[in-house]
Amino acid sequence: MHSHMDQFIKDATRTESKDFPAITNRFSTQRDVRLLHAAMGLSTESAELLDAFKKHLFYGRPLDIVNFREELGDILWYVALALDELDVAFETFARVVIAKLGVRYPERFTEQRAEN
């Protein structure tokens, strides 16, 4: 049975373009191209998310929540692309992350645990 997030990955990657001849010709595998696309997209969208805060904090503009949500959606799209290429179900990935956090921070986040 597929989860909602796994369906999201399927629906999101349906919109993916794979027609990038300038970059595709430089890599030996489509996997490299897709993972690079995801990594670069995550970096770009994260910067756009941070830019919303810059405009708010430094220029005194109201925080644009609509744009903030759109950037989060773009970030989720690139996560979906990476998970699809790695053939990892979202729920499986989420459980691994939660387990890692449970080991690292059994009670809650502390600076001491973060540093060690």
C-alpha positions in Angstrom: 0.0 0.0 0.0 1.3 3.4 -1.0 1.3 6.3 1.5 0.3 9.8 0.7 3.9 10.9 0.6 4.9 8.1 -1.7 2.1 9.2 -4.0 3.4 12.7 -3.7 6.8 11.5 -4.9 5.2 9.8 -7.8 3.1 12.8 -8.7 6.0 15.3 -8.2 8.5 13.4 -10.3 5.9 13.1 -13.1 6.6 16.8 -13.7 10.3 16.3 -13.9 12.1 17.3 -17.1 15.0 15.0 -18.1 15.9 16.9 -21.2 19.2 18.6 -20.1 21.6 17.7 -22.9 24.3 20.2 -21.7 24.6 18.4 -18.4 23.5 14.9 -19.3 26.4 14.5 -21.8 28.9 15.2 -19.0 27.7 12.5 -16.7 27.9 8.8 -17.1 24.5 8.0 -15.5 21.1 9.5 -15.3 21.3 8.8 -11.5 24.2 11.3 -11.2 22.2 13.9 -13.2 19.0 13.5 -11.1 20.9 13.6 -7.8 22.9 16.6 -8.9 19.6 18.3 -10.0 18.1 17.5 -6.6 21.1 18.8 -4.6 21.4 22.0 -6.6 17.6 22.6 -6.4 17.6 22.1 -2.7 20.4 24.6 -2.3 18.7 27.1 -4.6 15.3 26.8 -2.9 16.8 27.0 0.6 18.6 30.2 -0.4 15.3 31.6 -1.6 13.7 30.6 1.7 16.4 32.4 3.5 16.1 35.5 1.2 12.5 35.9 2.5 13.9 36.3 6.0 16.6 38.7 4.8 14.0 40.9 3.3 12.0 40.7 6.5 14.8 41.2 9.0 17.1 43.6 7.2 14.7 45.6 5.0 11.7 45.7 7.3 9.3 44.0 4.9 6.5 41.8 6.2 7.5 38.1 6.1 5.9 36.8 2.9 4.3 33.6 4.2 2.8 32.8 0.8 6.2 32.8 -0.7 7.7 31.0 2.3 5.2 28.2 1.8 5.9 28.1 -2.0 9.7 27.7 -1.3 9.0 24.9 1.1 6.9 23.2 -1.6 9.8 23.6 -4.0 12.2 22.1 -1.4 9.8 19.1 -1.0 9.8 18.6 -4.8 13.5 18.3 -4.8 13.5 15.9 -1.8 10.9 13.8 -3.7 13.3 13.8 -6.8 16.2 12.6 -4.6 14.2 9.9 -2.8 12.7 8.7 -6.1 16.2 8.3 -7.6 17.5 6.6 -4.4 14.4 4.3 -4.5 13.6 5.2 -0.9 10.0 5.4 0.4 9.3 8.7 2.2 8.0 6.9 5.3 11.1 4.7 5.4 13.3 7.7 5.1 11.3 9.6 7.8 11.6 6.6 10.2 15.4 6.5 9.8 15.6 10.3 10.5 13.4 9.9 13.6 15.5 6.9 14.8 18.7 8.9 14.4 17.3 11.8 16.3 16.1 9.5 19.0 19.6 8.2 19.5 21.2 11.6 19.3 18.6 13.4 21.5 16.8 10.9 23.6 14.9 13.5 25.6 15.2 16.7 23.5 17.7 18.8 21.7 20.6 20.0 23.9 23.7 21.9 22.8 25.9 19.5 24.7 24.4 16.5 22.8 24.7 18.4 19.5 28.4 19.1 20.1 29.2 15.5 21.0 
